Amino acid sequence: MTDVFENYLSSTGGLSGEEINFSTQFFKPIHLKKGDFFIHEDEPCRYIGFIASGAVKAYAIDQEGKENITCFKFENEFATSFPEFVAQEKSRRSIRAVEDSIIYRISYPDYQHLLNQVPAWNGVIKSVMEQEYNQKERYLLNYNNRSAMDKYLHVLSNEPMLIKHTTTQDLASYLGITQRSLTRAKGQIHKSNTL
């Protein structure tokens, strides 16, 4: 088990050292290459994963077959389709590696067992759910009904991880703009910075 995961669990403050040691045995590492799936849309959502290294994107495919990216998750974050995982239903979105990644995943039966054995995990999951909610709220506040330029400026100043780890195509999808609009916004900012 990597120190990254143990350090994360320690940082939550909700688990004792003994509980962390007990918990880690249920999380199995998987290595994803860029482009590999962690969760497939329309397949049962069987796992929650902790990203020890790398990054993933979550998206759904629309009627035209286009990816609509709803979020990115990076190192030290959990990734799953929570509502479908908890209900053990088919996922409404796919989660796919955007770079080579190591994810520690736990299956639903092991997750249930862990919650029963270590009640403090309820606090960890509550915290993860709150982060998910806050991320969605920030997304709506910062990217809805804004120009491509405003969206890109917000990313530059508040979410530099997106620029470092995502392609222009993926970032444009996430921001809800065309690749061309994003490229134009980047060009305008670069041009004004060199004047």
C-alpha positions as CSV (number, residue, x, y, z in Angstrom):
1,M,0.0,0.0,0.0
2,T,1.4,3.4,-0.9
3,D,2.2,6.0,1.6
4,V,0.1,8.4,-0.5
5,F,-3.1,6.6,0.5
6,E,-2.1,6.1,4.1
7,N,-1.1,9.8,4.4
8,Y,-4.4,10.8,2.9
9,L,-6.3,8.7,5.4
10,S,-4.2,10.1,8.3
11,S,-4.9,13.6,7.1
12,T,-8.7,13.1,7.4
13,G,-8.2,12.9,11.2
14,G,-11.1,10.4,11.5
15,L,-9.2,7.2,11.5
16,S,-6.7,5.8,14.1
17,G,-3.4,4.2,12.9
18,E,-4.9,0.8,13.6
19,E,-8.0,1.6,11.6
20,I,-5.9,2.8,8.7
21,N,-3.8,-0.4,8.7
22,F,-7.0,-2.5,8.8
23,S,-8.6,-0.5,6.0
24,T,-5.8,-0.6,3.5
25,Q,-6.0,-4.4,3.1
26,F,-9.4,-3.9,1.3
27,F,-8.0,-1.5,-1.4
28,K,-6.2,-3.3,-4.3
29,P,-3.9,-1.4,-6.6
30,I,-4.7,-1.3,-10.3
31,H,-2.4,0.3,-12.9
32,L,-4.3,2.1,-15.7
33,K,-2.6,3.3,-18.9
34,K,-3.8,6.5,-20.4
35,G,-7.1,5.8,-22.1
36,D,-8.0,2.8,-19.9
37,F,-11.4,2.7,-18.2
38,F,-11.9,2.6,-14.5
39,I,-15.7,2.6,-14.8
40,H,-17.8,2.0,-18.0
41,E,-21.0,3.8,-18.6
42,D,-24.0,1.4,-18.6
43,E,-22.1,-1.2,-16.6
44,P,-22.6,-1.9,-12.9
45,C,-20.6,0.5,-10.8
46,R,-18.6,-1.9,-8.7
47,Y,-15.7,0.2,-7.3
48,I,-14.6,3.3,-5.5
49,G,-11.0,4.2,-6.3
50,F,-8.4,6.4,-4.6
51,I,-6.0,7.9,-7.1
52,A,-2.5,7.4,-5.8
53,S,-1.0,8.9,-8.9
54,G,-2.3,10.1,-12.3
55,A,-5.6,11.6,-13.3
56,V,-9.0,10.5,-14.6
57,K,-12.0,12.2,-16.4
58,A,-15.6,11.4,-15.9
59,Y,-18.0,11.8,-18.8
60,A,-21.2,10.7,-20.5
61,I,-21.7,10.3,-24.2
62,D,-24.5,12.4,-25.8
63,Q,-26.9,11.5,-28.7
64,E,-24.3,12.7,-31.2
65,G,-21.7,10.4,-29.7
66,K,-19.7,13.3,-28.2
67,E,-18.1,13.1,-24.8
68,N,-19.5,15.6,-22.2
69,I,-16.9,15.7,-19.4
70,T,-18.3,16.4,-16.0
71,C,-15.2,16.4,-13.9
72,F,-11.6,15.5,-13.5
73,K,-10.1,13.8,-10.5
74,F,-6.4,13.9,-9.6
75,E,-3.9,12.4,-7.1
76,N,-5.3,12.2,-3.5
77,E,-9.0,12.2,-4.7
78,F,-11.6,9.4,-4.8
79,A,-13.2,8.6,-8.1
80,T,-16.5,6.7,-8.7
81,S,-20.0,7.3,-9.8
82,F,-21.2,7.6,-6.2
83,P,-25.0,7.4,-6.6
84,E,-24.8,4.3,-8.7
85,F,-22.1,2.8,-6.5
86,V,-24.2,3.1,-3.4
87,A,-27.3,1.8,-5.2
88,Q,-25.3,-0.8,-7.1
89,E,-26.8,0.3,-10.4
90,K,-25.4,0.8,-13.8
91,S,-23.1,3.9,-14.1
92,R,-24.5,6.9,-16.0
93,R,-20.9,7.9,-16.9
94,S,-17.5,6.5,-17.7
95,I,-14.4,7.2,-15.8
96,R,-11.2,6.9,-17.8
97,A,-7.5,7.6,-17.2
98,V,-6.2,10.8,-18.9
99,E,-2.6,9.8,-18.0
100,D,-1.0,6.6,-16.6
101,S,-2.5,6.2,-13.1
102,I,-2.4,4.0,-10.1
103,I,-5.7,3.6,-8.4
104,Y,-6.5,1.8,-5.1
105,R,-9.9,0.4,-5.5
106,I,-12.4,-1.3,-3.1
107,S,-15.3,-3.4,-4.2
108,Y,-18.8,-2.8,-3.0
109,P,-18.9,-5.9,-0.7
110,D,-15.6,-4.9,0.9
111,Y,-16.8,-1.3,1.2
112,Q,-19.9,-2.5,3.1
113,H,-17.7,-4.7,5.3
114,L,-15.3,-1.9,6.0
115,L,-18.2,0.5,7.0
116,N,-19.4,-2.2,9.5
117,Q,-16.0,-2.9,10.9
118,V,-14.7,0.7,11.0
119,P,-17.7,3.1,11.6
120,A,-15.2,6.1,11.3
121,W,-15.2,5.4,7.5
122,N,-18.7,7.0,7.4
123,G,-17.0,10.3,8.3
124,V,-14.4,9.8,5.5
125,I,-17.1,9.1,2.9
126,K,-19.2,12.0,4.2
127,S,-16.2,14.3,3.6
128,V,-15.6,12.8,0.1
129,M,-19.3,13.4,-0.7
130,E,-19.1,17.0,0.6
131,Q,-16.0,17.6,-1.7
132,E,-18.0,16.2,-4.6
133,Y,-20.9,18.5,-3.9
134,N,-18.7,21.5,-3.5
135,Q,-16.8,20.7,-6.7
136,K,-20.2,20.6,-8.6
137,E,-21.3,23.9,-7.0
138,R,-18.1,25.6,-7.9
139,Y,-18.4,24.3,-11.5
140,L,-21.9,25.7,-11.8
141,L,-20.9,29.0,-10.3
142,N,-17.8,29.5,-12.3
143,Y,-18.6,28.0,-15.7
144,N,-22.3,28.4,-16.3
145,N,-23.3,31.3,-18.6
146,R,-19.8,32.7,-18.9
147,S,-17.8,33.5,-22.0
148,A,-15.0,31.2,-23.2
149,M,-12.5,33.8,-22.1
150,D,-13.9,34.1,-18.6
151,K,-14.0,30.3,-18.2
152,Y,-10.4,30.0,-19.3
153,L,-9.2,32.8,-17.1
154,H,-10.9,31.1,-14.2
155,V,-9.1,27.8,-15.0
156,L,-5.8,29.6,-15.2
157,S,-6.1,31.3,-11.8
158,N,-8.0,28.6,-9.9
159,E,-7.5,25.2,-11.4
160,P,-4.0,25.1,-12.9
161,M,-4.1,21.2,-12.6
162,L,-6.6,21.2,-15.5
163,I,-4.1,22.9,-17.8
164,K,-1.2,20.7,-16.7
165,H,-3.0,17.4,-17.0
166,T,-5.7,17.7,-19.7
167,T,-5.8,18.0,-23.5
168,T,-7.3,21.1,-25.2
169,Q,-10.2,18.8,-26.4
170,D,-11.0,17.5,-22.9
171,L,-10.7,20.9,-21.3
172,A,-13.1,22.4,-23.9
173,S,-15.6,19.6,-23.3
174,Y,-15.4,20.2,-19.5
175,L,-15.9,24.0,-20.0
176,G,-18.8,23.5,-22.4
177,I,-17.1,25.4,-25.2
178,T,-15.7,24.4,-28.6
179,Q,-12.0,23.6,-29.0
180,R,-11.8,26.6,-31.4
181,S,-13.2,29.0,-28.7
182,L,-10.7,27.7,-26.2
183,T,-7.8,28.0,-28.6
184,R,-8.9,31.5,-29.4
185,A,-9.1,32.4,-25.7
186,K,-5.6,31.0,-25.1
187,G,-4.3,32.9,-28.0
188,Q,-5.8,36.2,-26.8
189,I,-4.3,35.8,-23.3
190,H,-0.9,34.8,-24.7
191,K,-1.0,37.8,-27.1
192,S,-1.9,40.2,-24.3
193,N,0.8,38.8,-22.0
194,T,3.5,39.3,-24.6
195,L,2.6,43.0,-25.3
